[in-house]
């Protein structure tokens, strides 16, 4: 998701619905070699927090790339997305992979899911969201309501979100003389731009989730994704230098959980446990 600033139009669901047929091509490993590097680090984190065989609620499943990967790792998934065309892509993908029996698809966003959860007759062991669909929500209150209803005590939530501070993004764009892009995450009313489709969004970090989930959940892990590695949008450019992305990934694996560094980056991974 490319973040811009200004006056937005439409919704995140409508924006992603419009590019559903193009999405996998835009974010495939061939188009952006950084994508699988970051995904693999997310999957490692999920394996730390969710036992194999667990049933997980996936918020913002998109075209089902994570859904398929996690089913192949032994999880059962309740895959949710408010964009019908994206959800249709996910259903087709899981059916083609012969994995659809392990997935239940639900065409709802977080707010609707929270409101309707008691009537859906679903039970899950954990909740996760990858690659920032929660940044499309203008408030984290629906996330709190959903976790309150969906998670049992000691159940966990893992979210990968776009925080306000990405040091490498700031440095790289300042080096280009582009201060507006360098500091775009600090704008009061940021607007996302997805292939020309614009909508309002928010940047969320550990402090925002701590305040939203306070008294309900405690944070058990904070990890940077994109501290030494570049922002996802710059992955193809960095991949042109042989060996650079694996080298940066190795360094990031060492420092991404350090205090003072773990809350910053292109994305951050936050894990919470229900009290």
C-alpha positions in Angstrom: 0.0 0.0 0.0 1.6 3.3 -1.1 0.9 6.1 1.4 0.3 9.7 0.3 -1.3 12.7 1.8 -4.2 14.9 0.8 -7.9 14.6 0.3 -9.0 11.0 0.0 -11.8 9.4 -1.9 -13.6 6.1 -1.5 -12.8 3.3 0.9 -9.9 0.8 1.3 -12.2 -2.1 0.4 -13.3 -0.4 -2.9 -9.7 0.4 -3.8 -8.5 -3.1 -3.4 -11.6 -4.5 -5.0 -10.7 -2.5 -8.1 -7.3 -4.0 -8.4 -8.1 -7.6 -7.3 -7.2 -9.0 -10.8 -3.8 -7.3 -10.7 -2.9 -7.7 -7.0 -0.9 -10.9 -7.2 1.1 -9.7 -10.2 2.0 -6.5 -8.4 3.0 -8.2 -5.2 4.4 -11.5 -6.5 8.0 -12.7 -5.6 9.0 -12.0 -9.2 7.7 -8.5 -9.1 9.1 -7.8 -5.6 11.7 -10.2 -4.1 11.4 -8.4 -0.8 7.8 -9.7 -0.3 8.7 -13.4 0.5 11.5 -12.3 2.8 9.2 -10.3 4.9 6.4 -12.9 4.8 8.7 -15.6 6.0 9.5 -13.5 9.1 5.8 -13.1 9.8 5.2 -16.8 9.5 8.0 -17.5 12.0 6.3 -15.1 14.4 2.9 -16.8 13.9 4.5 -20.2 14.7 5.7 -18.7 18.0 2.3 -17.6 19.0 -0.1 -20.1 17.5 0.2 -23.9 17.8 0.0 -25.9 14.6 -3.6 -27.1 14.1 -5.0 -23.9 15.6 -8.0 -22.2 14.0 -7.1 -18.6 13.2 -9.2 -15.6 12.2 -7.4 -13.7 9.4 -8.4 -10.1 9.1 -7.9 -8.7 5.6 -7.0 -12.0 3.8 -6.8 -10.2 0.4 -6.1 -12.7 -2.4 -5.3 -15.5 0.1 -1.5 -15.7 -0.1 -1.1 -15.9 3.6 -4.2 -18.1 3.9 -2.7 -20.7 1.6 0.7 -20.6 3.2 -0.7 -21.0 6.7 -3.1 -23.8 5.7 0.0 -25.6 4.2 1.6 -25.2 7.7 -1.2 -27.0 9.4 -3.6 -24.2 10.4 -7.3 -23.9 9.8 -8.3 -20.3 8.7 -11.4 -18.2 8.9 -10.4 -15.8 6.2 -12.2 -12.4 6.2 -12.0 -9.5 3.8 -14.5 -6.7 3.0 -13.5 -6.6 -0.7 -15.7 -9.1 -2.6 -13.3 -9.4 -5.6 -10.3 -10.0 -3.4 -12.2 -12.6 -1.4 -13.2 -14.3 -4.7 -9.5 -14.4 -5.7 -8.7 -16.1 -2.4 -11.4 -18.7 -2.8 -10.3 -19.6 -6.3 -6.6 -19.8 -5.1 -7.4 -22.1 -2.2 -9.7 -24.3 -4.3 -7.0 -24.6 -7.0 -4.5 -25.6 -4.3 -6.9 -28.3 -3.0 -7.0 -26.5 0.4 -10.4 -25.0 0.5 -11.7 -27.6 3.1 -9.4 -26.0 5.7 -10.8 -22.4 5.1 -14.0 -20.7 5.8 -14.4 -17.4 3.9 -16.3 -14.4 5.4 -17.0 -11.2 3.4 -16.8 -8.8 6.3 -14.4 -6.1 7.5 -13.4 -5.6 11.1 -16.2 -3.3 12.2 -18.9 -5.5 10.7 -17.2 -8.6 12.0 -17.1 -7.2 15.5 -20.8 -6.3 15.4 -21.9 -9.6 14.0 -19.5 -12.0 15.8 -22.0 -13.4 18.3 -24.3 -14.4 15.5 -21.7 -16.0 13.2 -21.3 -19.2 15.3 -17.5 -19.2 14.8 -14.8 -20.3 17.3 -11.1 -19.4 16.8 -7.9 -19.9 18.8 -6.2 -16.8 17.6 -6.5 -13.7 15.4 -3.9 -12.3 13.0 -3.6 -9.6 10.3 -0.7 -9.2 7.9 0.6 -6.4 5.7 -1.5 -3.5 7.2 -5.2 -4.0 6.4 -5.8 -2.7 9.9 -4.3 0.6 8.8 -7.4 1.0 6.6 -9.5 1.3 9.8 -9.8 4.9 11.1 -10.2 3.6 14.7 -9.0 0.6 16.6 -12.1 0.4 18.7 -13.7 -2.2 16.4 -10.5 -4.3 16.8 -10.9 -4.2 20.6 -14.6 -5.2 20.3 -13.7 -8.1 18.0 -10.9 -9.4 20.2 -13.1 -9.1 23.3 -15.7 -11.3 21.6 -13.5 -13.7 19.6 -10.6 -14.4 21.8 -10.8 -16.7 24.9 -8.5 -15.9 27.9 -4.8 -16.5 26.9 -5.8 -16.4 23.2 -3.4 -14.3 21.1 -3.7 -11.6 18.4 -0.8 -10.8 16.0 -1.0 -7.7 13.8 1.5 -6.4 11.2 0.8 -2.7 10.7 2.4 0.5 9.3 3.8 2.6 12.2 4.5 6.3 12.0 8.3 6.1 12.1 10.3 4.4 9.4 13.9 5.6 9.7 15.1 4.1 6.4 12.2 5.5 4.5 12.9 9.0 5.9 16.6 8.7 5.1 16.2 7.4 1.6 13.7 10.0 0.5 15.6 12.8 2.1 18.6 11.7 0.1 16.5 12.1 -3.0 15.5 15.6 -1.9 11.9 14.5 -1.4 11.0 15.8 2.1 7.3 15.5 1.5 7.5 11.7 1.0 10.1 11.3 3.7 7.8 12.7 6.4 4.4 11.5 4.9 3.7 9.3 7.9 3.6 12.3 10.2 0.7 14.0 8.3 -2.4 14.5 10.3 -4.8 13.0 7.8 -2.9 10.6 5.6 -4.3 9.2 2.4 -3.3 5.8 0.9 -2.9 5.5 -2.9 -3.4 2.0 -4.3 -2.8 2.1 -8.1 -4.5 5.5 -8.3 -7.3 4.6 -5.9 -7.2 6.9 -2.8 -8.7 6.5 0.6 -8.2 7.7 4.2 -6.0 5.6 6.5 -4.1 5.8 9.8 -0.6 4.8 11.0 -0.6 2.7 14.2 2.2 1.6 16.4 2.6 -0.2 19.7 1.4 2.8 21.8 -1.9 3.1 19.8 -2.7 -0.6 20.2 -1.7 -0.5 23.9 -4.2 2.3 24.5 -6.9 0.6 22.4 -6.5 -2.8 24.0 -5.5 -1.7 27.5 -7.2 -3.9 30.2 -8.1 -6.5 27.7 -4.8 -7.7 26.3 -1.1 -7.4 27.2 1.6 -7.0 24.6 4.0 -10.0 24.4 6.1 -9.2 21.4 7.1 -6.2 19.4 9.3 -6.6 16.3 10.3 -4.4 13.4 9.8 -5.5 9.8 11.6 -3.1 7.6 14.2 -1.5 9.9 17.3 -2.6 8.0 15.3 -4.0 5.0 13.9 -1.3 2.8 10.2 -0.3 2.6 8.3 -2.8 0.5 7.9 -0.3 -2.3 11.7 -0.1 -2.7 12.2 -3.8 -2.7 12.7 -4.2 -6.5 15.4 -1.4 -6.5 17.4 -3.0 -3.7 17.0 -6.5 -5.3 19.1 -5.2 -8.3 22.2 -5.4 -6.0 23.2 -9.1 -5.7 23.1 -10.3 -2.2 21.9 -7.1 -0.6 18.5 -8.1 0.5 19.7 -11.4 2.2 22.5 -9.4 4.0 20.1 -6.8 5.3 17.7 -9.5 6.4 20.4 -11.2 8.4 21.2 -7.9 10.2 17.5 -7.2 10.8 17.0 -10.6 12.3 19.6 -9.6 15.0 18.3 -6.1 15.8 14.6 -6.1 15.0 13.6 -7.0 18.5 15.9 -4.6 20.3 14.4 -2.0 22.6 14.5 1.4 21.0 14.5 -0.2 17.5 11.6 -2.6 17.5 8.8 0.0 17.3 10.1 1.5 14.1 10.3 0.3 10.5 8.2 0.0 7.3 6.0 -2.4 9.3 5.9 -3.6 12.9 4.7 -6.9 14.2 2.7 -6.6 17.4 1.5 -9.7 19.5 -1.0 -9.5 22.3 -2.4 -12.0 24.7 -6.0 -11.8 26.0 -6.0 -11.3 29.8 
